[in-house]
Amino acid sequence: MITTVVPELPPITPAEHSRILTAPRTAETHRAILSDMPATNAVQLGGPASVETQSADFPVAAWNVERCLFPAETADHLSLIAPQIVL
């Protein structure tokens, strides 16, 4: 559940990153880890645009990465369509 609106998402700390990589691969563990991380309980509002203007048509991808267990494979798959926005 998103609890905070921030101008910039806080980084994932090295300790949090290590916890993600070494934790058991279960839904319960996933929920517990994410509930403890400020970066996963906030939404960033605003920030610099990556392009001056946006054309009328642009690729957008919505992807459920299933607890981000396979980030490299997900990135490879998404790179084939090169979305400008990923949700």
Biopython code that builds the backbone (N, CA, C, O; Angstrom):
import numpy as np
from Bio.PDB.StructureBuilder import StructureBuilder

atoms = [
    (1, "MET", "N", (0.840, -1.175, 0.000)),
    (1, "MET", "CA", (0.000, 0.000, 0.000)),
    (1, "MET", "C", (0.889, 1.242, 0.000)),
    (1, "MET", "O", (1.800, 1.359, 0.820)),
    (2, "ILE", "N", (0.625, 2.155, -0.908)),
    (2, "ILE", "CA", (1.396, 3.387, -0.986)),
    (2, "ILE", "C", (0.981, 4.283, 0.175)),
    (2, "ILE", "O", (-0.201, 4.570, 0.362)),
    (3, "THR", "N", (1.963, 4.716, 0.945)),
    (3, "THR", "CA", (1.652, 5.506, 2.130)),
    (3, "THR", "C", (2.172, 6.933, 2.067)),
    (3, "THR", "O", (1.744, 7.780, 2.851)),
    (4, "THR", "N", (3.103, 7.216, 1.134)),
    (4, "THR", "CA", (3.742, 8.519, 1.103)),
    (4, "THR", "C", (3.932, 8.995, -0.328)),
    (4, "THR", "O", (4.255, 8.201, -1.211)),
    (5, "VAL", "N", (3.732, 10.296, -0.561)),
    (5, "VAL", "CA", (4.070, 10.921, -1.833)),
    (5, "VAL", "C", (5.348, 11.705, -1.589)),
    (5, "VAL", "O", (5.420, 12.518, -0.667)),
    (6, "VAL", "N", (6.365, 11.457, -2.424)),
    (6, "VAL", "CA", (7.669, 12.087, -2.230)),
    (6, "VAL", "C", (8.145, 12.727, -3.523)),
    (6, "VAL", "O", (7.735, 12.306, -4.604)),
    (7, "PRO", "N", (9.015, 13.748, -3.430)),
    (7, "PRO", "CA", (9.559, 14.353, -4.647)),
    (7, "PRO", "C", (10.608, 13.446, -5.311)),
    (7, "PRO", "O", (10.868, 13.569, -6.508)),
    (8, "GLU", "N", (11.206, 12.542, -4.532)),
    (8, "GLU", "CA", (12.189, 11.603, -5.070)),
    (8, "GLU", "C", (12.182, 10.343, -4.217)),
    (8, "GLU", "O", (12.240, 10.418, -2.989)),
    (9, "LEU", "N", (12.112, 9.198, -4.860)),
    (9, "LEU", "CA", (12.094, 7.935, -4.110)),
    (9, "LEU", "C", (13.429, 7.728, -3.405)),
    (9, "LEU", "O", (14.483, 8.002, -3.978)),
    (10, "PRO", "N", (13.391, 7.247, -2.170)),
    (10, "PRO", "CA", (14.649, 6.966, -1.474)),
    (10, "PRO", "C", (15.321, 5.753, -2.115)),
    (10, "PRO", "O", (14.637, 4.857, -2.609)),
    (11, "PRO", "N", (16.647, 5.717, -2.110)),
    (11, "PRO", "CA", (17.337, 4.570, -2.702)),
    (11, "PRO", "C", (17.163, 3.319, -1.842)),
    (11, "PRO", "O", (16.921, 3.402, -0.638)),
    (12, "ILE", "N", (17.291, 2.165, -2.483)),
    (12, "ILE", "CA", (17.341, 0.899, -1.756)),
    (12, "ILE", "C", (18.749, 0.807, -1.184)),
    (12, "ILE", "O", (19.723, 0.904, -1.931)),
    (13, "THR", "N", (18.873, 0.624, 0.106)),
    (13, "THR", "CA", (20.189, 0.575, 0.746)),
    (13, "THR", "C", (20.888, -0.755, 0.438)),
    (13, "THR", "O", (20.230, -1.727, 0.067)),
    (14, "PRO", "N", (22.201, -0.801, 0.587)),
    (14, "PRO", "CA", (22.905, -2.074, 0.404)),
    (14, "PRO", "C", (22.361, -3.184, 1.316)),
    (14, "PRO", "O", (22.269, -4.338, 0.897)),
    (15, "ALA", "N", (22.008, -2.844, 2.539)),
    (15, "ALA", "CA", (21.456, -3.848, 3.463)),
    (15, "ALA", "C", (20.107, -4.359, 2.952)),
    (15, "ALA", "O", (19.841, -5.560, 3.005)),
    (16, "GLU", "N", (19.257, -3.456, 2.457)),
    (16, "GLU", "CA", (17.965, -3.871, 1.917)),
    (16, "GLU", "C", (18.159, -4.743, 0.672)),
    (16, "GLU", "O", (17.467, -5.745, 0.492)),
    (17, "HIS", "N", (19.095, -4.357, -0.173)),
    (17, "HIS", "CA", (19.387, -5.127, -1.384)),
    (17, "HIS", "C", (19.849, -6.536, -1.010)),
    (17, "HIS", "O", (19.402, -7.515, -1.609)),
    (18, "SER", "N", (20.722, -6.639, -0.044)),
    (18, "SER", "CA", (21.207, -7.942, 0.410)),
    (18, "SER", "C", (20.060, -8.779, 0.969)),
    (18, "SER", "O", (19.971, -9.980, 0.716)),
    (19, "ARG", "N", (19.190, -8.132, 1.727)),
    (19, "ARG", "CA", (18.040, -8.842, 2.302)),
    (19, "ARG", "C", (17.139, -9.398, 1.206)),
    (19, "ARG", "O", (16.651, -10.523, 1.312)),
    (20, "ILE", "N", (16.920, -8.620, 0.164)),
    (20, "ILE", "CA", (16.097, -9.073, -0.961)),
    (20, "ILE", "C", (16.721, -10.309, -1.611)),
    (20, "ILE", "O", (16.030, -11.286, -1.900)),
    (21, "LEU", "N", (18.032, -10.251, -1.837)),
    (21, "LEU", "CA", (18.709, -11.338, -2.548)),
    (21, "LEU", "C", (18.837, -12.621, -1.734)),
    (21, "LEU", "O", (18.904, -13.711, -2.302)),
    (22, "THR", "N", (18.871, -12.500, -0.417)),
    (22, "THR", "CA", (19.119, -13.686, 0.417)),
    (22, "THR", "C", (17.867, -14.244, 1.092)),
    (22, "THR", "O", (17.918, -15.312, 1.700)),
    (23, "ALA", "N", (16.766, -13.544, 0.991)),
    (23, "ALA", "CA", (15.537, -13.980, 1.663)),
    (23, "ALA", "C", (14.911, -15.181, 0.965)),
    (23, "ALA", "O", (15.116, -15.389, -0.231)),
    (24, "PRO", "N", (14.154, -15.961, 1.710)),
    (24, "PRO", "CA", (13.406, -17.059, 1.081)),
    (24, "PRO", "C", (12.465, -16.522, 0.011)),
    (24, "PRO", "O", (11.919, -15.429, 0.163)),
    (25, "ARG", "N", (12.271, -17.260, -1.051)),
    (25, "ARG", "CA", (11.423, -16.851, -2.174)),
    (25, "ARG", "C", (9.975, -17.264, -1.924)),
    (25, "ARG", "O", (9.436, -18.158, -2.577)),
    (26, "THR", "N", (9.360, -16.574, -0.949)),
    (26, "THR", "CA", (7.954, -16.861, -0.639)),
    (26, "THR", "C", (7.167, -15.559, -0.667)),
    (26, "THR", "O", (7.727, -14.475, -0.500)),
    (27, "ALA", "N", (5.877, -15.679, -0.879)),
    (27, "ALA", "CA", (5.015, -14.498, -0.900)),
    (27, "ALA", "C", (5.021, -13.785, 0.454)),
    (27, "ALA", "O", (5.023, -12.555, 0.506)),
    (28, "GLU", "N", (5.025, -14.548, 1.542)),
    (28, "GLU", "CA", (5.020, -13.944, 2.876)),
    (28, "GLU", "C", (6.295, -13.129, 3.112)),
    (28, "GLU", "O", (6.235, -12.013, 3.626)),
    (29, "THR", "N", (7.436, -13.687, 2.737)),
    (29, "THR", "CA", (8.700, -12.973, 2.906)),
    (29, "THR", "C", (8.722, -11.727, 2.033)),
    (29, "THR", "O", (9.160, -10.662, 2.466)),
    (30, "HIS", "N", (8.249, -11.869, 0.808)),
    (30, "HIS", "CA", (8.195, -10.741, -0.119)),
    (30, "HIS", "C", (7.381, -9.593, 0.482)),
    (30, "HIS", "O", (7.823, -8.445, 0.479)),
    (31, "ARG", "N", (6.193, -9.909, 0.995)),
    (31, "ARG", "CA", (5.347, -8.866, 1.603)),
    (31, "ARG", "C", (6.035, -8.224, 2.802)),
    (31, "ARG", "O", (5.969, -7.007, 2.976)),
    (32, "ALA", "N", (6.690, -9.028, 3.625)),
    (32, "ALA", "CA", (7.359, -8.488, 4.816)),
    (32, "ALA", "C", (8.500, -7.559, 4.435)),
    (32, "ALA", "O", (8.651, -6.485, 5.016)),
    (33, "ILE", "N", (9.298, -7.967, 3.467)),
    (33, "ILE", "CA", (10.427, -7.129, 3.037)),
    (33, "ILE", "C", (9.918, -5.810, 2.467)),
    (33, "ILE", "O", (10.386, -4.739, 2.853)),
    (34, "LEU", "N", (8.965, -5.890, 1.553)),
    (34, "LEU", "CA", (8.471, -4.664, 0.925)),
    (34, "LEU", "C", (7.791, -3.730, 1.909)),
    (34, "LEU", "O", (7.875, -2.511, 1.758)),
    (35, "SER", "N", (7.123, -4.271, 2.906)),
    (35, "SER", "CA", (6.445, -3.399, 3.868)),
    (35, "SER", "C", (7.434, -2.621, 4.732)),
    (35, "SER", "O", (7.088, -1.577, 5.285)),
    (36, "ASP", "N", (8.667, -3.126, 4.850)),
    (36, "ASP", "CA", (9.692, -2.463, 5.656)),
    (36, "ASP", "C", (10.508, -1.419, 4.899)),
    (36, "ASP", "O", (11.238, -0.650, 5.524)),
    (37, "MET", "N", (10.405, -1.372, 3.577)),
    (37, "MET", "CA", (11.251, -0.488, 2.771)),
    (37, "MET", "C", (10.531, 0.792, 2.384)),
    (37, "MET", "O", (9.494, 0.740, 1.722)),
    (38, "PRO", "N", (11.061, 1.938, 2.784)),
    (38, "PRO", "CA", (10.427, 3.208, 2.421)),
    (38, "PRO", "C", (10.244, 3.382, 0.915)),
    (38, "PRO", "O", (9.236, 3.939, 0.480)),
    (39, "ALA", "N", (11.195, 2.919, 0.117)),
    (39, "ALA", "CA", (11.115, 3.108, -1.334)),
    (39, "ALA", "C", (9.953, 2.349, -1.963)),
    (39, "ALA", "O", (9.470, 2.736, -3.027)),
    (40, "THR", "N", (9.502, 1.290, -1.330)),
    (40, "THR", "CA", (8.409, 0.507, -1.907)),
    (40, "THR", "C", (7.055, 0.875, -1.313)),
    (40, "THR", "O", (6.043, 0.249, -1.628)),
    (41, "ASN", "N", (7.039, 1.878, -0.465)),
    (41, "ASN", "CA", (5.787, 2.334, 0.137)),
    (41, "ASN", "C", (5.531, 3.798, -0.161)),
    (41, "ASN", "O", (4.857, 4.493, 0.600)),
    (42, "ALA", "N", (6.079, 4.260, -1.284)),
    (42, "ALA", "CA", (5.923, 5.656, -1.656)),
    (42, "ALA", "C", (5.730, 5.745, -3.159)),
    (42, "ALA", "O", (6.036, 4.809, -3.897)),
    (43, "VAL", "N", (5.223, 6.872, -3.594)),
    (43, "VAL", "CA", (5.117, 7.157, -5.015)),
    (43, "VAL", "C", (5.809, 8.497, -5.253)),
    (43, "VAL", "O", (5.621, 9.457, -4.506)),
    (44, "GLN", "N", (6.613, 8.532, -6.310)),
    (44, "GLN", "CA", (7.319, 9.766, -6.650)),
    (44, "GLN", "C", (6.421, 10.609, -7.534)),
    (44, "GLN", "O", (5.866, 10.121, -8.518)),
    (45, "LEU", "N", (6.281, 11.868, -7.181)),
    (45, "LEU", "CA", (5.455, 12.785, -7.940)),
    (45, "LEU", "C", (6.354, 13.862, -8.517)),
    (45, "LEU", "O", (7.041, 14.566, -7.778)),
    (46, "GLY", "N", (6.351, 13.989, -9.817)),
    (46, "GLY", "CA", (7.178, 14.999, -10.461)),
    (46, "GLY", "C", (8.527, 14.452, -10.861)),
    (46, "GLY", "O", (8.699, 13.244, -11.025)),
    (47, "GLY", "N", (9.472, 15.340, -11.015)),
    (47, "GLY", "CA", (10.800, 14.952, -11.455)),
    (47, "GLY", "C", (11.054, 15.450, -12.862)),
    (47, "GLY", "O", (10.130, 15.883, -13.551)),
    (48, "PRO", "N", (12.299, 15.389, -13.288)),
    (48, "PRO", "CA", (12.634, 15.909, -14.618)),
    (48, "PRO", "C", (12.117, 14.997, -15.733)),
    (48, "PRO", "O", (12.118, 13.773, -15.601)),
    (49, "ALA", "N", (11.681, 15.608, -16.818)),
    (49, "ALA", "CA", (11.239, 14.847, -17.984)),
    (49, "ALA", "C", (12.460, 14.314, -18.721)),
    (49, "ALA", "O", (13.520, 14.941, -18.717)),
    (50, "SER", "N", (12.309, 13.163, -19.349)),
    (50, "SER", "CA", (13.440, 12.589, -20.079)),
    (50, "SER", "C", (13.521, 13.103, -21.515)),
    (50, "SER", "O", (14.548, 12.935, -22.173)),
    (51, "VAL", "N", (12.459, 13.723, -22.002)),
    (51, "VAL", "CA", (12.465, 14.316, -23.340)),
    (51, "VAL", "C", (11.759, 15.666, -23.283)),
    (51, "VAL", "O", (10.924, 15.909, -22.412)),
    (52, "GLU", "N", (12.108, 16.536, -24.224)),
    (52, "GLU", "CA", (11.499, 17.865, -24.285)),
    (52, "GLU", "C", (10.004, 17.770, -24.562)),
    (52, "GLU", "O", (9.197, 18.351, -23.837)),
    (53, "THR", "N", (9.641, 17.046, -25.597)),
    (53, "THR", "CA", (8.232, 16.860, -25.953)),
    (53, "THR", "C", (7.996, 15.383, -26.253)),
    (53, "THR", "O", (8.920, 14.655, -26.617)),
    (54, "GLN", "N", (6.783, 14.967, -26.100)),
    (54, "GLN", "CA", (6.418, 13.569, -26.337)),
    (54, "GLN", "C", (5.519, 13.519, -27.566)),
    (54, "GLN", "O", (4.587, 14.312, -27.695)),
    (55, "SER", "N", (5.803, 12.588, -28.462)),
    (55, "SER", "CA", (4.941, 12.436, -29.635)),
    (55, "SER", "C", (3.573, 11.922, -29.189)),
    (55, "SER", "O", (3.395, 11.489, -28.050)),
    (56, "ALA", "N", (2.628, 11.980, -30.097)),
    (56, "ALA", "CA", (1.270, 11.529, -29.777)),
    (56, "ALA", "C", (1.229, 10.032, -29.500)),
    (56, "ALA", "O", (0.400, 9.577, -28.712)),
    (57, "ASP", "N", (2.102, 9.263, -30.129)),
    (57, "ASP", "CA", (2.150, 7.817, -29.932)),
    (57, "ASP", "C", (3.475, 7.428, -29.299)),
    (57, "ASP", "O", (4.536, 7.842, -29.766)),
    (58, "PHE", "N", (3.417, 6.642, -28.248)),
    (58, "PHE", "CA", (4.639, 6.163, -27.611)),
    (58, "PHE", "C", (4.327, 4.855, -26.904)),
    (58, "PHE", "O", (3.211, 4.644, -26.429)),
    (59, "PRO", "N", (5.349, 3.955, -26.835)),
    (59, "PRO", "CA", (5.117, 2.646, -26.221)),
    (59, "PRO", "C", (5.089, 2.709, -24.692)),
    (59, "PRO", "O", (5.942, 3.334, -24.063)),
    (60, "VAL", "N", (4.094, 2.050, -24.119)),
    (60, "VAL", "CA", (3.952, 1.919, -22.676)),
    (60, "VAL", "C", (3.800, 0.435, -22.362)),
    (60, "VAL", "O", (3.080, -0.278, -23.061)),
    (61, "ALA", "N", (4.469, -0.027, -21.322)),
    (61, "ALA", "CA", (4.337, -1.426, -20.911)),
    (61, "ALA", "C", (3.891, -1.483, -19.464)),
    (61, "ALA", "O", (4.431, -0.778, -18.612)),
    (62, "ALA", "N", (2.906, -2.325, -19.186)),
    (62, "ALA", "CA", (2.503, -2.623, -17.817)),
    (62, "ALA", "C", (2.925, -4.063, -17.567)),
    (62, "ALA", "O", (2.539, -4.965, -18.311)),
    (63, "TRP", "N", (3.718, -4.280, -16.521)),
    (63, "TRP", "CA", (4.318, -5.590, -16.327)),
    (63, "TRP", "C", (4.319, -5.942, -14.853)),
    (63, "TRP", "O", (4.848, -5.188, -14.036)),
    (64, "ASN", "N", (3.740, -7.065, -14.505)),
    (64, "ASN", "CA", (3.792, -7.572, -13.145)),
    (64, "ASN", "C", (5.011, -8.487, -13.067)),
    (64, "ASN", "O", (4.994, -9.587, -13.618)),
    (65, "VAL", "N", (6.063, -8.044, -12.390)),
    (65, "VAL", "CA", (7.311, -8.810, -12.375)),
    (65, "VAL", "C", (7.318, -9.911, -11.318)),
    (65, "VAL", "O", (8.377, -10.464, -11.021)),
    (66, "GLU", "N", (6.180, -10.234, -10.754)),
    (66, "GLU", "CA", (6.044, -11.338, -9.799)),
    (66, "GLU", "C", (7.175, -11.353, -8.778)),
    (66, "GLU", "O", (8.043, -12.226, -8.796)),
    (67, "ARG", "N", (7.144, -10.366, -7.890)),
    (67, "ARG", "CA", (8.124, -10.245, -6.806)),
    (67, "ARG", "C", (9.547, -10.025, -7.321)),
    (67, "ARG", "O", (10.513, -10.190, -6.576)),
    (68, "CYS", "N", (9.670, -9.660, -8.578)),
    (68, "CYS", "CA", (10.965, -9.354, -9.195)),
    (68, "CYS", "C", (11.974, -10.485, -8.987)),
    (68, "CYS", "O", (13.134, -10.238, -8.659)),
    (69, "LEU", "N", (11.526, -11.715, -9.177)),
    (69, "LEU", "CA", (12.412, -12.864, -9.009)),
    (69, "LEU", "C", (13.360, -13.030, -10.186)),
    (69, "LEU", "O", (14.419, -13.640, -10.042)),
    (70, "PHE", "N", (12.996, -12.498, -11.351)),
    (70, "PHE", "CA", (13.804, -12.669, -12.555)),
    (70, "PHE", "C", (14.033, -11.310, -13.227)),
    (70, "PHE", "O", (13.571, -11.106, -14.350)),
    (71, "PRO", "N", (14.727, -10.385, -12.574)),
    (71, "PRO", "CA", (14.861, -9.029, -13.130)),
    (71, "PRO", "C", (15.595, -8.981, -14.468)),
    (71, "PRO", "O", (15.202, -8.212, -15.345)),
    (72, "ALA", "N", (16.644, -9.772, -14.651)),
    (72, "ALA", "CA", (17.386, -9.736, -15.916)),
    (72, "ALA", "C", (16.513, -10.230, -17.069)),
    (72, "ALA", "O", (16.503, -9.634, -18.145)),
    (73, "GLU", "N", (15.783, -11.320, -16.838)),
    (73, "GLU", "CA", (14.916, -11.854, -17.880)),
    (73, "GLU", "C", (13.783, -10.881, -18.210)),
    (73, "GLU", "O", (13.402, -10.733, -19.372)),
    (74, "THR", "N", (13.252, -10.226, -17.188)),
    (74, "THR", "CA", (12.203, -9.232, -17.407)),
    (74, "THR", "C", (12.731, -8.073, -18.238)),
    (74, "THR", "O", (12.077, -7.634, -19.184)),
    (75, "ALA", "N", (13.915, -7.576, -17.886)),
    (75, "ALA", "CA", (14.515, -6.466, -18.635)),
    (75, "ALA", "C", (14.784, -6.872, -20.084)),
    (75, "ALA", "O", (14.546, -6.086, -21.001)),
    (76, "ASP", "N", (15.274, -8.081, -20.293)),
    (76, "ASP", "CA", (15.518, -8.562, -21.658)),
    (76, "ASP", "C", (14.229, -8.591, -22.468)),
    (76, "ASP", "O", (14.202, -8.165, -23.623)),
    (77, "HIS", "N", (13.164, -9.092, -21.859)),
    (77, "HIS", "CA", (11.881, -9.183, -22.547)),
    (77, "HIS", "C", (11.350, -7.787, -22.893)),
    (77, "HIS", "O", (10.896, -7.553, -24.012)),
    (78, "LEU", "N", (11.409, -6.872, -21.937)),
    (78, "LEU", "CA", (10.902, -5.521, -22.179)),
    (78, "LEU", "C", (11.747, -4.759, -23.193)),
    (78, "LEU", "O", (11.233, -3.898, -23.908)),
    (79, "SER", "N", (13.042, -5.070, -23.260)),
    (79, "SER", "CA", (13.921, -4.353, -24.199)),
    (79, "SER", "C", (13.521, -4.607, -25.646)),
    (79, "SER", "O", (13.828, -3.796, -26.520)),
    (80, "LEU", "N", (12.848, -5.709, -25.913)),
    (80, "LEU", "CA", (12.430, -6.023, -27.276)),
    (80, "LEU", "C", (11.412, -5.010, -27.807)),
    (80, "LEU", "O", (11.366, -4.743, -29.007)),
    (81, "ILE", "N", (10.595, -4.448, -26.906)),
    (81, "ILE", "CA", (9.607, -3.458, -27.348)),
    (81, "ILE", "C", (10.028, -2.028, -27.004)),
    (81, "ILE", "O", (9.391, -1.072, -27.447)),
    (82, "ALA", "N", (11.090, -1.879, -26.221)),
    (82, "ALA", "CA", (11.659, -0.574, -25.874)),
    (82, "ALA", "C", (10.610, 0.446, -25.427)),
    (82, "ALA", "O", (10.498, 1.511, -26.033)),
    (83, "PRO", "N", (9.841, 0.140, -24.381)),
    (83, "PRO", "CA", (8.840, 1.104, -23.939)),
    (83, "PRO", "C", (9.482, 2.357, -23.357)),
    (83, "PRO", "O", (10.545, 2.291, -22.741)),
    (84, "GLN", "N", (8.832, 3.491, -23.557)),
    (84, "GLN", "CA", (9.302, 4.734, -22.950)),
    (84, "GLN", "C", (8.801, 4.866, -21.520)),
    (84, "GLN", "O", (9.383, 5.588, -20.710)),
    (85, "ILE", "N", (7.721, 4.166, -21.219)),
    (85, "ILE", "CA", (7.156, 4.163, -19.874)),
    (85, "ILE", "C", (6.891, 2.716, -19.478)),
    (85, "ILE", "O", (6.300, 1.953, -20.243)),
    (86, "VAL", "N", (7.331, 2.344, -18.280)),
    (86, "VAL", "CA", (7.049, 1.021, -17.761)),
    (86, "VAL", "C", (6.323, 1.190, -16.432)),
    (86, "VAL", "O", (6.802, 1.885, -15.536)),
    (87, "LEU", "N", (5.166, 0.549, -16.313)),
    (87, "LEU", "CA", (4.394, 0.592, -15.081)),
    (87, "LEU", "C", (4.568, -0.703, -14.348)),
    (87, "LEU", "O", (3.998, -0.884, -13.272)),
]
sb = StructureBuilder()
sb.init_structure("model")
sb.init_model(0)
sb.init_chain("A")
sb.init_seg("    ")
for serial, (resi, resn, name, xyz) in enumerate(atoms, 1):
    if name == "N":
        sb.init_residue(resn, " ", resi, " ")
    sb.init_atom(name, np.array(xyz, "f"), 0.0, 1.0, " ", f" {name:<3s}", serial, name[0])
structure = sb.get_structure()
